[in-house]
């Protein structure tokens, strides 16, 4: 196995591990934050799942025009504790 193949294998393993991480909705938390983003703040979703709020599913930010939210990633155990309901 060449050095290049070893590095490629390490990169592929890192990408697979990252894809298994759960996503957490992060709102800005200032006076301009809307009620939808405030309600989604801190909720988590599986890697390929959606964030649920009142029967509506969001694949991720932006939830609306001018949305300033973002997604952060956490371990599977942390994500399940914060799971969207």
ZABA-175799 format. One record per residue: residue number from 1; residue in one letter; z, x, y of N, C-alpha, C in turn. Coordinates in nm, 4 decimals, always signed. Example, Ala and Ser with C-alpha at 12.3 -4.5 7.8 and 13.67 -1.06 7.14 Angstrom:
ZABA-175799
resi, resn, n.Z, n.X, n.Y, ca.Z, ca.X, ca.Y, c.Z, c.X, c.Y
1, A, +0.7800, +1.3190, -0.5690, +0.7800, +1.2300, -0.4500, +0.7800, +1.3200, -0.3300
2, S, +0.7080, +1.2850, -0.2250, +0.7140, +1.3670, -0.1060, +0.7870, +1.2900, +0.0030
//
This chain:
ZABA-175799
resi, resn, n.Z, n.X, n.Y, ca.Z, ca.X, ca.Y, c.Z, c.X, c.Y
1, X, +0.0000, +0.0848, -0.1179, +0.0000, +0.0000, +0.0000, +0.0000, +0.0893, +0.1242
2, X, -0.0903, +0.0604, +0.2148, -0.0997, +0.1400, +0.3361, +0.0018, +0.0926, +0.4395
3, X, +0.0214, +0.1760, +0.5399, +0.1131, +0.1422, +0.6477, +0.0675, +0.0151, +0.7193
4, X, -0.0613, +0.0017, +0.7380, -0.1170, -0.1169, +0.8036, -0.0854, -0.2431, +0.7242
5, X, -0.1006, -0.2391, +0.5924, -0.0712, -0.3545, +0.5080, +0.0770, -0.3904, +0.5120
6, X, +0.1622, -0.2877, +0.5161, +0.3060, -0.3130, +0.5261, +0.3404, -0.3843, +0.6565
7, X, +0.2820, -0.3373, +0.7645, +0.3077, -0.3998, +0.8948, +0.2552, -0.5421, +0.8997
8, X, +0.1375, -0.5645, +0.8452, +0.0803, -0.6991, +0.8421, +0.1692, -0.7931, +0.7613
9, X, +0.2210, -0.7456, +0.6486, +0.3111, -0.8264, +0.5679, +0.4389, -0.8611, +0.6433
10, X, +0.4929, -0.7664, +0.7184, +0.6141, -0.7913, +0.7972, +0.5870, -0.8939, +0.9069
11, X, +0.4720, -0.8844, +0.9694, +0.4370, -0.9806, +1.0746, +0.4221, -1.1202, +1.0162
12, X, +0.3553, -1.1330, +0.9028, +0.3388, -1.2642, +0.8386, +0.4731, -1.3241, +0.7997
13, X, +0.5641, -1.2422, +0.7481, +0.6967, -1.2911, +0.7104, +0.7740, -1.3386, +0.8330
14, X, +0.7625, -1.2667, +0.9435, +0.8321, -1.3066, +1.0660, +0.7774, -1.4387, +1.1199
15, X, +0.6470, -1.4564, +1.1146, +0.5858, -1.5813, +1.1613, +0.6320, -1.6983, +1.0757
16, X, +0.6358, -1.6804, +0.9442, +0.6814, -1.7882, +0.8546, +0.8270, -1.8238, +0.8818
17, X, +0.9122, -1.7248, +0.9044, +1.0537, -1.7507, +0.9327, +1.0678, -1.8255, +1.0654
18, X, +0.9878, -1.7891, +1.1649, +0.9959, -1.8539, +1.2960, +0.9529, -1.9997, +1.2875
19, X, +0.8545, -2.0293, +1.2049, +0.8056, -2.1667, +1.1912, +0.9093, -2.2574, +1.1274
20, X, +1.0042, -2.2026, +1.0546, +1.1066, -2.2824, +0.9887, +1.2221, -2.3170, +1.0815
21, X, +1.2228, -2.2621, +1.2010, +1.3320, -2.2874, +1.2954, +1.3170, -2.4255, +1.3577
22, X, +1.4289, -2.4901, +1.3828, +1.4288, -2.6223, +1.4447, +1.4115, -2.6093, +1.5939
23, X, +1.3578, -2.7145, +1.6552, +1.3323, -2.7156, +1.7993, +1.4390, -2.7984, +1.8697
24, X, +1.4833, -2.7536, +1.9865, +1.5819, -2.8262, +2.0672, +1.5219, -2.8513, +2.2047
25, X, +1.5292, -2.9770, +2.2492, +1.4771, -3.0165, +2.3810, +1.5731, -2.9669, +2.4875
26, X, +1.5225, -2.8985, +2.5875, +1.6038, -2.8469, +2.6974, +1.5508, -2.9006, +2.8299
27, X, +1.6326, -2.9796, +2.8977, +1.5964, -3.0322, +3.0297, +1.6519, -2.9382, +3.1366
28, X, +1.5988, -2.9496, +3.2564, +1.6420, -2.8606, +3.3642, +1.7837, -2.8909, +3.4106
29, X, +1.8253, -3.0176, +3.4079, +1.9626, -3.0532, +3.4418, +1.9935, -3.0555, +3.5907
30, X, +1.8923, -3.0685, +3.6750, +1.9200, -3.0765, +3.8185, +1.8994, -3.2193, +3.8686
31, X, +1.9049, -3.2392, +3.9989, +1.8960, -3.3738, +4.0564, +1.7581, -3.4370, +4.0399
32, X, +1.6568, -3.3585, +4.0099, +1.5210, -3.4122, +3.9902, +1.4931, -3.4535, +3.8459
33, X, +1.5870, -3.4314, +3.7555, +1.5674, -3.4656, +3.6151, +1.5637, -3.6170, +3.5978
34, X, +1.4669, -3.6664, +3.5201, +1.4551, -3.8107, +3.4984, +1.5471, -3.8546, +3.3846
35, X, +1.5616, -3.9853, +3.3673, +1.6515, -4.0387, +3.2645, +1.5997, -4.0104, +3.1229
36, X, +1.4678, -4.0060, +3.1040, +1.4114, -3.9772, +2.9716, +1.4466, -3.8346, +2.9317
37, X, +1.4236, -3.7409, +3.0187, +1.4534, -3.6009, +2.9879, +1.6032, -3.5790, +2.9719
38, X, +1.6821, -3.6471, +3.0513, +1.8268, -3.6366, +3.0376, +1.8748, -3.6862, +2.9027
39, X, +1.8151, -3.7946, +2.8543, +1.8537, -3.8496, +2.7239, +1.8069, -3.7597, +2.6092
40, X, +1.6944, -3.6909, +2.6255, +1.6427, -3.6034, +2.5207, +1.7091, -3.4659, +2.5209
41, X, +1.7734, -3.4299, +2.6295, +1.8334, -3.2980, +2.6422, +1.9329, -3.2715, +2.5288
42, X, +1.9124, -3.1600, +2.4581, +2.0019, -3.1205, +2.3510, +1.9675, -3.1776, +2.2143
43, X, +1.8751, -3.2708, +2.2078, +1.8357, -3.3264, +2.0776, +1.7473, -3.2283, +2.0041
44, X, +1.7534, -3.2341, +1.8720, +1.6735, -3.1409, +1.7932, +1.5766, -3.2155, +1.7031
45, X, +1.4772, -3.1425, +1.6586, +1.3748, -3.1974, +1.5696, +1.3340, -3.0886, +1.4709
46, X, +1.2957, -3.1283, +1.3494, +1.2457, -3.0287, +1.2530, +1.1206, -2.9601, +1.3072
47, X, +1.0817, -2.8497, +1.2466, +0.9663, -2.7745, +1.2979, +0.8403, -2.8582, +1.3197
48, X, +0.8098, -2.9504, +1.2295, +0.6891, -3.0321, +1.2437, +0.7212, -3.1763, +1.2797
49, X, +0.8445, -3.2044, +1.3168, +0.8871, -3.3409, +1.3468, +0.8757, -3.3747, +1.4944
50, X, +0.9258, -3.4912, +1.5289, +0.9221, -3.5380, +1.6673, +1.0636, -3.5639, +1.7173
51, X, +1.0793, -3.5649, +1.8480, +1.2046, -3.6011, +1.9120, +1.2029, -3.7525, +1.9318
52, X, +1.3043, -3.8228, +1.8829, +1.3072, -3.9682, +1.8913, +1.4002, -4.0140, +2.0032
53, X, +1.3550, -4.1153, +2.0760, +1.4358, -4.1765, +2.1805, +1.3980, -4.3236, +2.1899
54, X, +1.4872, -4.4108, +2.1473, +1.4636, -4.5548, +2.1569, +1.3381, -4.6026, +2.0882
55, X, +1.3083, -4.5515, +1.9715, +1.1906, -4.5944, +1.8973, +1.0616, -4.5264, +1.9390
56, X, +1.0689, -4.4367, +2.0354, +0.9510, -4.3632, +2.0817, +0.9659, -4.2191, +2.0359
57, X, +0.8570, -4.1615, +1.9861, +0.8603, -4.0229, +1.9413, +0.7859, -3.9319, +2.0383
58, X, +0.8467, -3.8194, +2.0692, +0.7861, -3.7183, +2.1561, +0.7658, -3.5925, +2.0728
59, X, +0.6448, -3.5386, +2.0750, +0.6194, -3.4163, +1.9988, +0.6832, -3.2958, +2.0659
60, X, +0.7096, -3.3070, +2.1940, +0.7719, -3.1997, +2.2714, +0.7353, -3.2148, +2.4172
61, X, +0.7958, -3.1330, +2.5039, +0.7599, -3.1393, +2.6453, +0.6130, -3.1077, +2.6648
62, X, +0.5507, -3.1595, +2.7640, +0.6022, -3.2476, +2.8690, +0.6089, -3.3936, +2.8232
63, X, +0.7136, -3.4625, +2.8671, +0.7299, -3.6040, +2.8350, +0.6560, -3.6913, +2.9357
64, X, +0.6220, -3.6353, +3.0500, +0.5561, -3.7097, +3.1580, +0.4952, -3.6085, +3.2542
65, X, +0.4124, -3.6530, +3.3482, +0.3574, -3.5600, +3.4478, +0.4705, -3.4930, +3.5264
66, X, +0.4557, -3.3676, +3.5579, +0.5533, -3.2869, +3.6317, +0.6830, -3.2631, +3.5555
67, X, +0.6816, -3.2807, +3.4260, +0.7995, -3.2540, +3.3424, +0.8270, -3.1034, +3.3435
68, X, +0.9531, -3.0673, +3.3618, +0.9908, -2.9255, +3.3670, +1.0745, -2.8848, +3.2463
69, X, +1.0771, -2.9677, +3.1433, +1.1553, -2.9383, +3.0233, +1.0877, -2.8297, +2.9406
70, X, +1.1630, -2.7772, +2.8468, +1.1103, -2.6758, +2.7559, +1.1742, -2.6960, +2.6195
71, X, +1.1296, -2.6218, +2.5225, +1.1847, -2.6263, +2.3875, +1.2418, -2.4893, +2.3555
72, X, +1.3609, -2.4885, +2.2971, +1.4159, -2.3645, +2.2442, +1.4262, -2.3795, +2.0931
73, X, +1.4486, -2.2708, +2.0243, +1.4501, -2.2722, +1.8787, +1.5866, -2.2287, +1.8277
74, X, +1.6347, -2.2970, +1.7240, +1.7639, -2.2667, +1.6633, +1.7476, -2.2616, +1.5118
75, X, +1.8501, -2.2145, +1.4440, +1.8455, -2.2090, +1.2982, +1.8449, -2.3501, +1.2410
76, X, +1.8090, -2.3622, +1.1162, +1.8044, -2.4917, +1.0493, +1.9416, -2.5594, +1.0512
77, X, +2.0489, -2.4837, +1.0259, +2.1836, -2.5408, +1.0235, +2.2229, -2.5953, +1.1611
78, X, +2.1936, -2.5207, +1.2666, +2.2251, -2.5681, +1.4014, +2.1416, -2.6901, +1.4365
79, X, +2.0167, -2.6914, +1.3956, +1.9280, -2.8033, +1.4257, +1.9731, -2.9316, +1.3596
80, X, +2.0187, -2.9242, +1.2366, +2.0633, -3.0447, +1.1673, +2.1872, -3.1047, +1.2317
81, X, +2.2720, -3.0216, +1.2898, +2.3909, -3.0741, +1.3576, +2.3541, -3.1503, +1.4835
82, X, +2.2437, -3.1130, +1.5483, +2.2023, -3.1749, +1.6746, +2.0905, -3.2758, +1.6557
83, X, +2.0611, -3.3126, +1.5353, +1.9438, -3.3916, +1.5012, +1.9246, -3.5139, +1.5902
84, X, +1.8002, -3.5407, +1.6270, +1.7651, -3.6605, +1.7041, +1.7982, -3.7836, +1.6217
85, X, +1.8452, -3.8839, +1.6885, +1.8763, -4.0105, +1.6207, +1.7870, -4.1187, +1.6714
//
